Amino acid sequence: QVQLVESGGGLVQAGGSLRLSCEASERAFSKLHIGWFRQAPTEEREFVAASSWSRDINDVADSVKGRFTISRDNAKNTVYLQMNNLQPEDTAVYYCAAKGGMHTTVVTSYPYWGQGTQVTVSS
């Protein structure tokens, strides 16, 4: 089974940056699609970014486009989410998720999930 571990969350001031990491304990990491999702308190979990292994295409949600970038290092079984110019509305628990098969940005299509890492942005 796929096991995912997120790290890199924390407390930052508005305008600051964080880099989240998602490490997968999976030999076939290069064949997995990796997505980042976030969930603010009392809110629904929403798509943030996803990486397609098959075509090296990265998708980023409109709400974070221009500020967040996703990248992956297959040699390290790790996907990164670089978050710049963080704003208070970015405060949420950020989850790394993985799936095989077709690349999607739909939260319900990802069967494997990490435990999440808290990102808090103060004004």
Contact map, one row per residue, 1 for C-alpha under 8 A:
111000000000000000000000010000000000000000000000000000000000000000000000000000000000000000000000000000000000000000000000000
111100000000000000000001110000000000000000000000000000000000000000000000000000000000000000000000010000000000000100000000000
111110000000000000000001110000000000000000000000000000000000000000000000000000000000000000000000000000000000000111000000000
011111000000000000000111100000000000000000000000000000000000000000000000000000000000000000000001100000000000000111100000000
001111100000000000001111000000000000000000000000000000000000000000000000000000000000000000000001000000000000000001110000000
000111110000000000011110000000000000000000000000000000000000000000000000000000000000000000000011000000000000000001111000000
000011111000000000011100000000000000000000000000000000000000000000000000000000000000000000000000000000000000000000001000000
000001111100000001111000000000000000000000000000000000000000000000000000000000000000000000000000000000000000000000001000000
000000111110000001110000000000000000000000000000000000000000000000000000000000000000000000000000000000000000000000001111000
000000011111000001000000000000000000000000000000000000000000000000000000000000000000000000000000000000000000000000001111000
000000001111100000000000000000000000000000000000000000000000000000000000000000000000000000000000000000000000000000000011110
000000000111110111000000000000000000000000000000000000000000000000000000000000000000010000000000000000000000000000000011110
000000000011111100000000000000000000000000000000000000000000000000000000000000000000011000000000000000000000000000000000111
000000000001111100000000000000000000000000000000000000000000000000000000000000000000111100000000000000000000000000000000111
000000000000111110000000000000000000000000000000000000000000000000000000000000000001111000000000000000000000000000000000000
000000000001111111000000000000000000000000000000000000000000000000000000000000000001110000000000000000000000000000000000000
000000000001001111100000000000000000000000000000000000000000000000000000000000000111110000000000000000000000000000000000000
000000011101000111110000000000000000000000000000000000000000000000000000000000000111000000000000000000000000000000000000000
000000011000000011111000000000000000000000000000000000000000000000000000000000011110000000000000000000000000000000000000000
000001111000000001111100000000000000000000000000000000000000000000000000000000011110000000000000000000000000000000000000000
000011110000000000111110000000000000000000000000000000000000000000000000000001111000000000000000000000000000000000000000000
000111100000000000011111000000000000000000000000000000000000000000000000000001110000000000000001000000000000000000000000000
000111000000000000001111100000000000000000000000000000000000000000000000000111100000000000000000000000000000000000000000000
011110000000000000000111110010000000000000000000000000000000000000000000000011000000000000000000000000000000000000000000000
011100000000000000000011111010000000000000000000000000000000000000000000000010000000000000000000000000000000000000000000000
111000000000000000000001111110000000000000000000000000000000000000000000000010000000000000000000000000000000000000000000000
000000000000000000000000111110000000000000000000000000000000000000000000000000000000000000000000000000000000000000000000000
000000000000000000000000011111110000000000000000000000000000000000000000000000000000000000000000000000000000000000000000000
000000000000000000000001111111110000000000000000000000000000000000000000010010000000000000000000000000000000000000000000000
000000000000000000000000000111110000000000000000000010000000000000000000010010000000000000000000000000000000000000000000000
000000000000000000000000000111111000000000000000000011000000000000000000000000000000000000000000000100000000000000000000000
000000000000000000000000000111111100000000000000000110000000000000000000000000000000000000000000011110000000000000000000000
000000000000000000000000000000111110000000000000011110000000000000000000000000000000000000000000011111100000000000000000000
000000000000000000000000000000011111000000000000011100000000000000000000000000100000000000000001111000000000000000000000000
000000000000000000000000000000001111100000000011111000000000000000000000000000000000000000000001110000001000000000000000000
000000000000000000000000000000000111110000000011110000000000000000000000000000001000000000000111100000000000000000000000000
000000000000000000000000000000000011111000001111100000000000000000000000000000000000000000000111100000000010000000000000000
000000000000000000000000000000000001111100001111000000000000000000000000000000000000000000011110000000000000000000000000000
000000000000000000000000000000000000111110111100000000000000000000000000000000000000000000011100000000000000000000000000000
000000000000000000000000000000000000011111111000000000000000000000000000000000000000000000111000000000000000000000000000000
000000000000000000000000000000000000001111100000000000000000000000000000000000000000000000010000000000000000000000000000000
000000000000000000000000000000000000000111110000000000000000000000000000000000000000000000000000000000000000000000000000000
000000000000000000000000000000000000001111111000000000000000000000000000000000000000000000000000000000000000000000000000000
000000000000000000000000000000000000001101111100000000000000000000000000000000000000000000000000000000000000000000000000000
000000000000000000000000000000000000111100111110000000000000000000000000000000000000000000000000000000000010000000000000000
000000000000000000000000000000000000111000011111000000000000000000000000000000000000000000000000000000000010000000000000000
000000000000000000000000000000000011110000001111100000000000100000000000000000000000000000000000000000001110000000000000000
000000000000000000000000000000000011110000000111110000000001100100000000000000000000000000000000000000000000000000000000000
000000000000000000000000000000000011100000000011111000000111100000001100000000000000000000000000000000001000000000000000000
000000000000000000000000000000001111000000000001111100000111000000000100000000000000000000000000000000011000000000000000000
000000000000000000000000000000001110000000000000111110011110000000000111000000000000000000000000000000000000000000000000000
000000000000000000000000000000011100000000000000011111111100000000000000000000000000000000000000000000100000000000000000000
000000000000000000000000000001111000000000000000001111111000000000000000000000000000000000000000000000000000000000000000000
000000000000000000000000000000100000000000000000000111111000000000000000000000000000000000000000000000000000000000000000000
000000000000000000000000000000000000000000000000000111111000000000000000000000000000000000000000000000000000000000000000000
000000000000000000000000000000000000000000000000001111111100000000000000000000000000000000000000000000000000000000000000000
000000000000000000000000000000000000000000000000001111111110000000000000000000000000000000000000000000000000000000000000000
000000000000000000000000000000000000000000000000111100011111000000000110000000000000000000000000000000000000000000000000000
000000000000000000000000000000000000000000000000111000001111100000000000000000000000000000000000000000001000000000000000000
000000000000000000000000000000000000000000000001110000000111110110011100000000000000000000000000000000000000000000000000000
000000000000000000000000000000000000000000000011100000000011111110000000000000000000000000000000000000000000000000000000000
000000000000000000000000000000000000000000000000000000000001111110000000000000000000000000000000000000000000000000000000000
000000000000000000000000000000000000000000000000000000000000111110000000000000000000000000000000000000000000000000000000000
000000000000000000000000000000000000000000000001000000000001111111110000000000000000000000000000000000000000000000000000000
000000000000000000000000000000000000000000000000000000000001111111111000000000000000000000000000000000000000000000000000000
000000000000000000000000000000000000000000000000000000000000000111111000000000000000000000000000000000000000000000000000000
000000000000000000000000000000000000000000000000000000000000000111111000000000000011110000000000000000000000000000000000000
000000000000000000000000000000000000000000000000000000000001000111111100000000001111000000000000000000000000000000000000000
000000000000000000000000000000000000000000000000100000000001000011111110000000001110000000000000000000000000000000000000000
000000000000000000000000000000000000000000000000111000000101000000011111000000111100000000000000000000000000000000000000000
000000000000000000000000000000000000000000000000001000000100000000001111100000111000000000000000000000000000000000000000000
000000000000000000000000000000000000000000000000001000000000000000000111110011110000000000000000000000000000000000000000000
000000000000000000000000000000000000000000000000000000000000000000000011111111100000000000000000000000000000000000000000000
000000000000000000000000000011000000000000000000000000000000000000000001111111100000000000000000000000000000000000000000000
000000000000000000000000000000000000000000000000000000000000000000000000111111000000000000000000000000000000000000000000000
000000000000000000000010000000000000000000000000000000000000000000000000111111000000000000000000000000000000000000000000000
000000000000000000000011110011000000000000000000000000000000000000000001111111100000000000000000000000000000000000000000000
000000000000000000001111000000000000000000000000000000000000000000000001111111110000000000000000000000000000000000000000000
000000000000000000001110000000000100000000000000000000000000000000000111110011111000000000000000000000000000000000000000000
000000000000000000111100000000000000000000000000000000000000000000000111000001111100000000000000000000000000000000000000000
000000000000000000111000000000000001000000000000000000000000000000011110000000111110000000000000000000000000000000000000000
000000000000000011110000000000000000000000000000000000000000000000011100000000011111000000000000000000000000000000000000000
000000000000000011110000000000000000000000000000000000000000000000111000000000001111110000000000000000000000000000000000000
000000000000001111000000000000000000000000000000000000000000000000110000000000000111110000000000000000000000000000000000000
000000000000011110000000000000000000000000000000000000000000000000100000000000000011111000000000000000000000000000000000000
000000000001111110000000000000000000000000000000000000000000000000100000000000000011111101000000000000000000000000000000100
000000000000111000000000000000000000000000000000000000000000000000000000000000000000111111100000000000000000000000000000111
000000000000010000000000000000000000000000000000000000000000000000000000000000000000011111100000000000000000000000000001111
000000000000000000000000000000000000000000000000000000000000000000000000000000000000001111100000000000000000000000000000100
000000000000000000000000000000000000000000000000000000000000000000000000000000000000011111110000000000000000000000000011100
000000000000000000000000000000000000000100000000000000000000000000000000000000000000001111111000000000000000000000000111100
000000000000000000000000000000000000011110000000000000000000000000000000000000000000000001111100000000000000000000000111000
000000000000000000000000000000000000011100000000000000000000000000000000000000000000000000111110000000000000000000011110000
000000000000000000000000000000000001111000000000000000000000000000000000000000000000000000011111000000000000000000011110000
000001000000000000000000000000000001110000000000000000000000000000000000000000000000000000001111100000000000000011111000000
000111000000000000000100000000000111100000000000000000000000000000000000000000000000000000000111110000000000000011010000000
000100000000000000000000000000000111100000000000000000000000000000000000000000000000000000000011111000000000011111000000000
010000000000000000000000000000011110000000000000000000000000000000000000000000000000000000000001111100000000011110000000000
000000000000000000000000000000011100000000000000000000000000000000000000000000000000000000000000111110100000111100000000000
000000000000000000000000000000111000000000000000000000000000000000000000000000000000000000000000011111100000000000000000000
000000000000000000000000000000011000000000000000000000000000000000000000000000000000000000000000001111100000000000000000000
000000000000000000000000000000001000000000000000000000000000000000000000000000000000000000000000000111110000000000000000000
000000000000000000000000000000001000000000000000000100000000000000000000000000000000000000000000001111111000000000000000000
000000000000000000000000000000000000000000000000010000000000000000000000000000000000000000000000000001111100100000000000000
000000000000000000000000000000000010000000000010110000000010000000000000000000000000000000000000000000111110100000000000000
000000000000000000000000000000000000000000000010000000000000000000000000000000000000000000000000000000011111110000000000000
000000000000000000000000000000000000100000001110000000000000000000000000000000000000000000000000000000001111110000000000000
000000000000000000000000000000000000000000000000000000000000000000000000000000000000000000000000000000000111111000000000000
000000000000000000000000000000000000000000000000000000000000000000000000000000000000000000000000001000011111111000000000000
000000000000000000000000000000000000000000000000000000000000000000000000000000000000000000000000111000000111111110000000000
000000000000000000000000000000000000000000000000000000000000000000000000000000000000000000000000111000000001111110000000000
011100000000000000000000000000000000000000000000000000000000000000000000000000000000000000000000111000000000011111000000000
001100000000000000000000000000000000000000000000000000000000000000000000000000000000000000000011110000000000011111100000000
001111000000000000000000000000000000000000000000000000000000000000000000000000000000000000000011100000000000000111110000000
000111000000000000000000000000000000000000000000000000000000000000000000000000000000000000000010000000000000000011111000000
000011000000000000000000000000000000000000000000000000000000000000000000000000000000000000001111000000000000000001111100000
000001111100000000000000000000000000000000000000000000000000000000000000000000000000000000001110000000000000000000111110000
000000001100000000000000000000000000000000000000000000000000000000000000000000000000000000111100000000000000000000011111000
000000001111000000000000000000000000000000000000000000000000000000000000000000000000000001111100000000000000000000001111100
000000001111000000000000000000000000000000000000000000000000000000000000000000000000000101110000000000000000000000000111110
000000000011110000000000000000000000000000000000000000000000000000000000000000000000011111100000000000000000000000000011111
000000000011110000000000000000000000000000000000000000000000000000000000000000000000001100000000000000000000000000000001111
000000000000110000000000000000000000000000000000000000000000000000000000000000000000001100000000000000000000000000000000111
